[in-house]
Amino acid sequence: MDDLSTDRLKEMDWDRIDNADEAEVCVFTLLGSYENLSYATDWFEAQGFYVHPNFSSARPYVELDGTLRVTGVHSICKDGPKFPTSGIIRRAFRSIPYSMSVDATWSKDSKQLLWVQTGFSTL
């Protein structure tokens, strides 16, 4: 990929996302377009997420099965929601989410994104 196309993959339009399922599909599509997990930290940070050094592209968390996880965290309290946090999320947790995390799990060789999971921490 050239620099223009890798930069374009960072242009996720969060305003068009309505729920966690849609977010997971969009993150998977864009992040999975990179050739390996080495781009994950930069991608998350371009989206406004914080990536802890122990869960980053440079030092991904190694799961028991050998897959590699990079996690980005977004503070809803500080920066506002990435997409609407009412409706099913509020009913499911019976409280208000204060942060959102996105886990991106890659293959053991770090070359293929296997899945993306969104989670919320609530009050």
N, C-alpha and C positions, 0 to 999 in steps of 0.2 A: 504494500500500500504506500502511496505517497503521502506527504505531510498534509495536503489539503483534505484527503479523504479521512485520515485519522482524526483531524480536527473536527470535521463535520460530524463524526460519530459522537462527539461531545454535546451536540445540539439537541438535547432532549427537551421537548416542550411539555413541562409538567402541568401547565394550565389546561391541557387537553386530556388529562388523565382523571378519571372519575373514581377509581377505587384501587385497592391493593393488587387485585388480579391483573388489571390493566398495567399497573406500574411494573409488575414482575415480567410481563410479556415484553414491554418496551425496553426495560433494562436488559433482559436476556438477549433481545434482538440486537441492540446497539453494542453492549459489552461483549457479546459473543462474536461480533464481527471482527474483533481484534484477533491477531494471530496467536496470542497467549496471554497469560495472566499478568505479565509485566506491565501492561497498560492500565490495570484495574485501579490502582491507587490514584493515578492522574485523572482517570475518568470520573471516579467518585468525587474527588476534590473539585473538578470542574462543575459538578452538579451541586456543590455547596455542602457536601458531606465531610465529616471528619473521619479519617482513617487512622486508627491507633497503630503505632509502629509494629506491634506484635500481631496484627491482623492485616498487614499490608502486602503489596506485591513483593516487596523485598524479603519479608518474613511472614509468609502466609501461615495460618493455623493449619496444622496437619491433623486431619481427622483419623480415627482409628483404622479406617479402611485405606488410608494413604491419600485420599483426595485432599485437595488444598482449598482453604477458604479465605477469602478477603472480605472484610466487613466494613461498610460505611455507615455512619450514624449521623442523623440529622436532628437538631434540636427544634422541636415544634414550639416550645415555650419561647425560645430566643428568636427564632427566624420565621415562625409561622409554618403552617402545614404545606407540604408539597402538593397535596391535592385534598379535596374535602374529607374531613375527618368526622363527619356526622353520619347519621343513618346507621348502617349495619355495624360499623366499628364501635360507635358509641353504645349501641344496644348490646353488642356482644360483650363489651368490657364493663358496661354500666359506669363508665367514668371517662375522663377526657385524656387522650394520649398526650404525653409531653415529649416523647422522642420516637423517632422511627429508625429502624435499622434495616439494612439490606445486606443479606449474605449472598455472596456469589461463590459457588463451589465449582472448582475446576478439577479436571482429571489429574491423576498422579503425575503425569509428565508435563502438566501445566499448559497443555496446548488446546484443550477443549473445555469450554464452559458447559457444565452438566446441568446445573439448575440455579435458580435465583429464588430466594425466599425473603419476604418482607415481614417484619415484626414491629410491634408497637409496645412501648413501655407506658403504663398508665398510672394515674394518680389513685 
